[in-house]
């Protein structure tokens, strides 16, 4: 009876709050759109280059950013659907698609090094694991050219599980990047156990860094942490030559952002490349 009353109260609250109802309806429509796109294999990766800090004309690797298409062919960026699906099984299915496309690309392009994103929630998801197993089978160089990116907030949800997961795959040659470093809460006591290969400093600390003393101090601190634990440092969201020049002088290892290239579904290595940002 108490549970029934609670459910009725929740429904009443929902009905009595137009904004809440509108948000809930929007989430339902987003979930339906994502499911339909995945069912019809209308998923792709938009590739963005990550450049060497000392030589910004040289690509270190490319990151694959998930995109979906609606029935008309319009590309839908992740910001329009990830918040609604990240705690749903659809979030795991998106991780599966990103991994599958990334592995297929590595197999076709033996000179590339690529990163794809995943959530800690996909650890132990059978379909994700099977895609990885198939993608590595008979391809001796794929593992060493694959980087898996896990956001700071996702890694800290279940650090012990992430640590064990990383240990197993690092033995196969796969590298790991801690994404959005500094944006959330990190228990630094886990850093040594995590053993990430790269830390990607969140863009909020990079914007206008050449004239923002606070961002300069915070970025230098994050870079120092990365170096202490033998991790390459990557600055995200680099958008101006002034930002890049400051980061170079500070000794950043890699830089990523619109200054160097928009995410593109037709990357530079594609033989039929036509510029198409996504």
C-alpha positions as CSV (number, residue, x, y, z in Angstrom):
1,X,0.0,0.0,0.0
2,X,2.8,2.4,0.9
3,X,4.6,1.7,-2.4
4,X,1.3,2.3,-4.3
5,X,0.7,5.6,-2.5
6,X,4.3,6.6,-3.3
7,X,3.9,5.8,-7.0
8,X,0.6,7.7,-7.1
9,X,2.3,10.7,-5.4
10,X,5.1,10.6,-7.9
11,X,2.6,10.6,-10.8
12,X,0.7,13.4,-9.2
13,X,3.9,15.4,-8.8
14,X,4.7,14.8,-12.4
15,X,1.3,15.8,-13.6
16,X,1.3,18.9,-11.5
17,X,4.7,20.1,-12.8
18,X,4.5,21.0,-16.5
19,X,8.3,21.5,-16.7
20,X,9.0,18.1,-15.2
21,X,6.5,16.5,-17.6
22,X,8.0,18.2,-20.6
23,X,11.5,17.1,-19.7
24,X,10.3,13.5,-19.1
25,X,8.6,13.5,-22.5
26,X,11.6,14.9,-24.2
27,X,13.8,12.1,-22.7
28,X,11.3,9.5,-23.9
29,X,11.5,10.9,-27.4
30,X,15.3,11.0,-27.3
31,X,15.4,7.4,-26.1
32,X,13.1,6.4,-29.0
33,X,15.2,8.3,-31.5
34,X,18.4,6.7,-30.3
35,X,17.0,3.2,-30.3
36,X,15.6,3.6,-33.8
37,X,19.0,4.9,-35.1
38,X,20.9,2.1,-33.5
39,X,18.4,-0.5,-34.7
40,X,19.0,0.8,-38.3
41,X,22.8,1.1,-37.9
42,X,22.7,4.8,-38.4
43,X,25.7,5.4,-36.1
44,X,29.1,6.7,-37.0
45,X,32.2,8.3,-35.5
46,X,33.3,11.8,-36.2
47,X,37.1,12.0,-36.0
48,X,39.0,14.8,-34.4
49,X,42.9,15.0,-34.5
50,X,44.9,15.2,-31.3
51,X,48.2,17.1,-32.1
52,X,51.6,16.8,-30.6
53,X,52.4,19.7,-28.2
54,X,55.9,20.3,-29.4
55,X,54.9,20.0,-33.1
56,X,51.3,21.0,-33.6
57,X,51.5,20.0,-37.2
58,X,51.9,16.4,-36.3
59,X,49.0,14.2,-35.4
60,X,49.4,12.0,-32.3
61,X,46.1,10.1,-32.7
62,X,42.5,10.7,-33.6
63,X,39.5,10.6,-31.3
64,X,36.3,9.1,-32.5
65,X,33.2,10.9,-31.3
66,X,29.8,9.1,-31.6
67,X,27.2,10.6,-33.9
68,X,23.8,9.3,-35.0
69,X,21.7,10.1,-38.0
70,X,18.0,10.7,-38.2
71,X,16.0,9.1,-41.0
72,X,16.6,12.1,-43.3
73,X,20.4,11.7,-42.9
74,X,20.9,14.7,-40.6
75,X,23.9,14.1,-38.2
76,X,22.9,14.3,-34.5
77,X,25.8,15.2,-32.2
78,X,26.3,13.4,-28.9
79,X,25.3,16.4,-26.8
80,X,21.7,16.0,-28.1
81,X,21.3,12.5,-26.7
82,X,24.0,11.3,-24.3
83,X,22.5,12.8,-21.1
84,X,19.3,10.9,-21.7
85,X,20.9,7.6,-22.5
86,X,24.0,7.4,-20.3
87,X,22.3,5.5,-17.5
88,X,20.2,3.4,-19.9
89,X,21.1,0.2,-21.7
90,X,21.2,2.4,-24.8
91,X,24.3,4.0,-23.4
92,X,26.0,0.6,-23.5
93,X,24.8,0.0,-27.0
94,X,26.3,3.3,-28.1
95,X,29.6,2.2,-26.5
96,X,29.3,-1.0,-28.5
97,X,28.8,0.8,-31.8
98,X,31.7,3.2,-31.1
99,X,34.0,0.3,-30.3
100,X,32.9,-1.7,-33.4
101,X,33.5,1.3,-35.7
102,X,36.8,2.1,-34.1
103,X,38.1,-1.4,-34.4
104,X,37.0,-1.7,-38.0
105,X,38.8,1.5,-38.8
106,X,42.0,0.3,-37.1
107,X,41.9,-2.9,-39.1
108,X,41.5,-1.0,-42.4
109,X,44.1,1.7,-41.6
110,X,47.2,0.1,-40.2
111,X,49.0,3.4,-39.8
112,X,46.5,5.0,-37.5
113,X,46.2,5.3,-33.7
114,X,42.6,5.9,-32.5
115,X,40.7,6.5,-29.3
116,X,37.1,5.8,-28.6
117,X,34.9,6.6,-25.6
118,X,33.3,4.2,-23.2
119,X,31.5,4.4,-19.9
120,X,32.5,2.3,-16.9
121,X,28.9,1.0,-17.1
122,X,30.0,-1.0,-20.2
123,X,32.6,-3.0,-18.2
124,X,31.3,-6.5,-18.0
125,X,28.6,-5.9,-20.7
126,X,28.8,-9.1,-22.8
127,X,28.2,-7.5,-26.2
128,X,30.9,-4.9,-25.7
129,X,33.4,-7.6,-24.6
130,X,32.5,-9.8,-27.6
131,X,33.1,-6.9,-30.0
132,X,36.5,-6.2,-28.5
133,X,37.4,-9.9,-28.6
134,X,36.5,-10.2,-32.2
135,X,38.2,-7.0,-33.2
136,X,41.5,-8.0,-31.7
137,X,41.5,-11.6,-33.0
138,X,44.0,-12.1,-35.7
139,X,45.0,-8.4,-35.8
140,X,48.3,-8.2,-33.9
141,X,48.7,-4.4,-34.0
142,X,45.2,-3.3,-33.3
143,X,45.4,-3.5,-29.5
144,X,48.5,-1.3,-29.3
145,X,46.9,1.3,-31.6
146,X,43.6,1.5,-29.6
147,X,43.0,4.0,-26.8
148,X,39.9,3.7,-24.6
149,X,38.7,7.0,-23.0
150,X,36.8,6.9,-19.7
151,X,35.5,10.1,-18.2
152,X,36.7,11.0,-14.8
153,X,33.2,10.9,-13.4
154,X,32.5,7.5,-14.9
155,X,35.8,6.0,-13.6
156,X,35.1,7.2,-10.0
157,X,31.7,5.5,-9.9
158,X,33.4,2.1,-9.5
159,X,37.2,2.7,-9.2
160,X,38.0,-0.9,-8.1
161,X,36.2,-2.4,-11.1
162,X,37.8,0.1,-13.5
163,X,41.3,-0.7,-12.1
164,X,40.8,-4.5,-12.6
165,X,39.3,-3.9,-16.1
166,X,42.2,-1.7,-17.1
167,X,44.9,-4.1,-15.8
168,X,43.5,-7.0,-17.9
169,X,43.3,-5.0,-21.2
170,X,46.7,-3.2,-20.7
171,X,48.3,-6.6,-20.8
172,X,46.9,-6.9,-24.3
173,X,48.5,-3.6,-25.3
174,X,45.5,-1.3,-25.1
175,X,46.0,2.2,-23.7
176,X,43.7,4.2,-21.5
177,X,42.9,7.9,-21.3
178,X,41.2,9.7,-18.4
179,X,38.8,12.1,-20.1
180,X,37.6,15.5,-18.7
181,X,40.3,15.5,-16.0
182,X,39.5,18.1,-13.4
183,X,35.8,18.4,-14.2
184,X,34.7,16.0,-11.4
185,X,35.7,14.5,-8.2
186,X,38.8,12.3,-8.2
187,X,40.1,10.3,-5.2
188,X,43.8,10.8,-5.9
189,X,44.6,7.7,-3.9
190,X,43.4,5.7,-6.9
191,X,45.7,7.3,-9.4
192,X,48.6,4.9,-8.9
193,X,46.3,1.9,-9.2
194,X,44.5,3.4,-12.2
195,X,47.7,3.7,-14.3
196,X,46.1,5.7,-17.1
197,X,48.4,6.4,-20.0
198,X,46.9,9.8,-20.8
199,X,45.0,12.5,-18.9
200,X,42.8,14.9,-21.0
201,X,42.5,18.2,-19.1
202,X,38.9,19.4,-19.3
203,X,38.3,22.3,-21.7
204,X,36.9,24.6,-19.0
205,X,40.5,25.1,-17.7
206,X,41.9,25.7,-21.2
207,X,39.6,28.4,-22.6
208,X,41.4,31.8,-22.5
209,X,44.2,30.3,-20.5
210,X,46.7,32.8,-22.0
211,X,45.0,35.6,-20.1
212,X,43.3,33.8,-17.2
213,X,45.7,33.4,-14.2
214,X,43.3,31.0,-12.4
215,X,43.1,28.6,-15.4
216,X,46.9,28.8,-15.7
217,X,47.5,27.7,-12.1
218,X,44.8,25.0,-12.3
219,X,46.1,23.6,-15.6
220,X,49.7,23.6,-14.3
221,X,48.6,21.7,-11.3
222,X,46.7,19.1,-13.4
223,X,49.7,18.7,-15.7
224,X,52.0,18.2,-12.7
225,X,49.7,15.4,-11.4
226,X,49.8,13.8,-14.8
227,X,53.6,13.9,-15.0
228,X,54.0,12.6,-11.5
229,X,52.1,9.4,-12.5
230,X,53.9,9.1,-15.9
231,X,50.8,10.1,-17.9
232,X,50.8,12.1,-21.1
233,X,48.9,15.3,-20.8
234,X,46.3,16.4,-23.4
235,X,44.7,19.8,-23.4
236,X,41.1,19.7,-24.7
237,X,39.1,22.5,-26.4
238,X,42.1,24.5,-27.7
239,X,40.5,27.1,-29.9
240,X,43.0,29.9,-30.4
241,X,46.7,30.3,-31.3
242,X,47.2,32.2,-28.1
243,X,45.9,29.3,-26.0
244,X,48.1,26.9,-28.0
245,X,51.2,29.1,-27.5
246,X,50.7,29.2,-23.8
247,X,50.2,25.5,-23.5
248,X,53.3,24.8,-25.6
249,X,55.4,27.0,-23.4
250,X,54.0,25.2,-20.3
251,X,55.1,21.9,-21.8
252,X,51.8,20.2,-22.7
253,X,52.3,16.9,-24.4
254,X,49.3,17.0,-26.8
255,X,46.5,19.5,-27.8
256,X,43.0,18.9,-29.2
257,X,40.4,21.4,-30.3
258,X,38.8,23.4,-33.1
259,X,42.1,25.2,-33.7
260,X,43.4,22.0,-35.2
261,X,40.3,20.5,-36.7
262,X,36.6,20.0,-36.3
263,X,35.3,16.5,-35.7
264,X,34.7,15.1,-39.2
265,X,32.9,12.0,-40.5
266,X,35.2,12.2,-43.5
267,X,38.7,12.2,-42.0
268,X,41.9,13.0,-43.8
269,X,42.8,9.3,-44.4
270,X,39.5,8.6,-46.2
271,X,40.2,8.2,-49.9
272,X,36.9,9.9,-50.9
273,X,37.3,12.6,-48.3
274,X,34.9,15.5,-48.5
275,X,35.1,18.1,-45.7
276,X,32.1,17.4,-43.5
277,X,32.1,18.6,-39.9
278,X,29.9,16.9,-37.4
